[in-house]
Amino acid sequence: MLDAVPAVRAFNRFYMRFAGALDAHYMDSELSLAEARLIYEIANREAPVAAELQAVLGLDAGYVSRMLRRFQTKGWIARGRGSDARRRPISLTPAGRTMFDALDARTRAATAARIEGLGAADREMLVEALKAVTGLLGGGEAPWHIRTFRTGDLALIAARQSILYEPYGWKRPMEVLQGEVTTAFLRDFKPGREQCWVAERGGMMAGAIMLVDAGDGVGQLRLLHVEPWARGLGIGSALVAECVKFAREAGYHTIRLWTHTVLTSARRIYESQGFRIVATEEHREFGKAETGETWELALG
């Protein structure tokens, strides 16, 4: 497995150069980078207090206090009444707003110049990559949501399924199956009867699920997965619930799925949603002996 630490450190060094973090004066202003970040937060928050700014920026309280005193001396901020010095609301003065707006305009212009040579597709890729980095490194703070599929999703779902199942020894046969399932879904898609949902977090696919028409009033749940970094957030259960809701509204009387005994996490989700095992069988479709299970949920 690749060691992510050197890659993250290399990116940090690159971005420090890109953002001018080592410059004594940010964007040729009289502010350091820390001061520029502090003035940005004051400008974009509703009457913040010193304690709030310190927490948001992760800076030492004394350091923040010294910067705020300098801003006040410069006439850039005004401080209202509060229970103590750390609880006094802070706002920009007209002079502070003028200074900030000019600095913000220079920052926007400098950033635009750095990406000017990128085409539309590259800019879109950049935005998605930045969302992905933010989502991966932002911990549990990044929210997630569920949407229906769009162009390119099914190929990514097939790839991620194949990679996630590789530790089970299900290699090429599994990859072939994933490609067949996703291709058939796109080729034969029945609006109103079939759907694919994607859970997204920080611009990244965090999981997915599909429902297809199996005939005779039966909908088949297929290709549920949740990325390892997104587990424990309730995404898997939410995807299955979305699938069940759609199946009820579409008029199916039963939902069926096929899974394996070794996939314990997925089985717990199915059981919690009311699915029950109706058949088991031994097979070697993926190159080794496995116990396959057919589960069903009667929708009534």
C-alpha positions, 0 to 999 in steps of 0.5 A, spaced: 500 500 500 502 506 498 504 511 504 500 517 503 504 521 508 510 523 503 504 525 498 501 529 503 507 533 505 509 534 498 502 537 496 503 541 503 510 544 500 507 545 493 501 549 496 505 553 500 509 556 494 502 556 490 499 560 496 505 564 498 504 562 505 512 563 506 512 570 503 513 576 509 507 580 506 501 576 503 499 579 496 504 585 497 500 587 503 502 589 510 499 583 512 502 576 514 498 570 512 495 569 519 493 576 519 490 575 512 486 569 514 484 573 521 481 579 517 477 574 512 474 571 518 472 577 521 469 580 514 465 573 513 462 572 520 456 576 523 460 579 529 464 574 531 468 574 538 475 573 539 474 566 542 470 564 536 476 566 531 481 563 535 477 556 535 476 557 527 483 558 526 486 553 531 491 559 533 494 561 540 489 565 544 495 570 545 497 570 538 490 572 536 489 577 541 495 581 539 493 581 531 486 584 534 490 589 537 494 591 531 487 591 527 484 596 532 490 600 532 490 601 525 482 603 525 480 596 521 476 593 526 471 595 532 469 591 538 462 592 541 461 590 549 461 583 552 462 579 558 470 579 557 475 581 552 474 574 549 466 575 548 466 582 545 463 582 538 468 584 532 466 588 526 470 591 520 470 599 520 469 602 513 476 603 513 477 595 514 472 593 509 475 598 504 482 594 506 479 587 506 475 588 499 482 590 496 486 585 498 480 580 497 480 582 489 487 581 489 487 574 491 481 573 486 485 576 481 492 572 482 488 565 483 484 566 476 491 568 473 494 561 476 488 557 473 487 561 466 491 556 462 486 550 464 480 549 459 473 548 462 474 540 463 481 541 467 477 546 471 472 542 473 477 536 474 480 541 479 474 543 483 472 536 484 479 534 486 479 540 491 472 537 494 475 530 494 481 533 498 477 537 503 472 531 504 478 526 505 482 530 510 476 534 513 474 528 518 466 528 520 465 535 518 463 534 511 456 533 510 453 527 505 447 527 501 444 522 496 442 523 488 440 519 482 446 517 477 449 521 472 454 520 466 460 517 468 457 514 475 456 507 472 463 506 470 466 508 476 461 504 480 463 498 477 470 499 478 470 501 485 466 494 486 471 490 483 476 494 487 473 493 494 471 486 492 479 484 490 481 482 498 476 477 497 479 473 492 474 475 487 478 478 481 477 478 474 470 474 474 467 479 479 470 485 474 466 482 468 460 481 472 460 488 475 461 491 467 455 487 465 450 489 470 452 496 469 452 496 462 445 492 462 442 498 466 444 503 462 442 500 455 436 497 458 434 503 463 427 503 464 425 510 467 420 510 473 421 502 474 429 503 475 434 507 478 441 508 481 443 512 487 449 515 489 451 518 496 456 523 495 461 527 500 465 532 499 464 531 492 466 524 492 462 518 491 461 515 498 457 509 496 451 507 491 446 502 490 441 500 484 434 497 483 432 494 476 426 490 474 427 483 475 420 482 472 413 479 475 413 485 480 420 484 483 425 489 483 432 487 484 437 491 489 444 491 486 451 493 487 450 496 494 457 499 496 460 504 501 467 506 501 471 505 507 472 512 508 465 513 509 463 507 513 459 508 520 455 514 517 449 511 516 450 511 508 449 504 507 442 504 510 440 510 507 441 508 500 437 501 502 432 505 504 432 510 498 431 503 494 426 500 498 422 507 498 422 507 490 420 500 489 414 501 493 412 507 489 414 504 483 409 498 485 413 492 486 411 487 491 417 484 492 425 486 492 430 481 491 437 481 492 443 476 492 449 477 496 454 473 500 455 470 507 462 473 508 459 480 507 457 481 514 456 489 514 451 489 508 448 483 511 446 487 517 444 493 513 439 488 509 436 485 515 435 491 519 431 494 513 427 487 513 430 483 508 430 475 510 434 470 507 430 465 502 435 461 499 442 459 500 447 456 495 454 454 494 458 456 488 465 458 484 463 463 480 468 468 482 474 463 482 473 460 489 468 456 493 463 462 496 456 461 500 451 465 496 444 468 499 438 470 496 434 475 500 427 478 499 423 483 502 415 483 501 413 490 500 405 488 501 
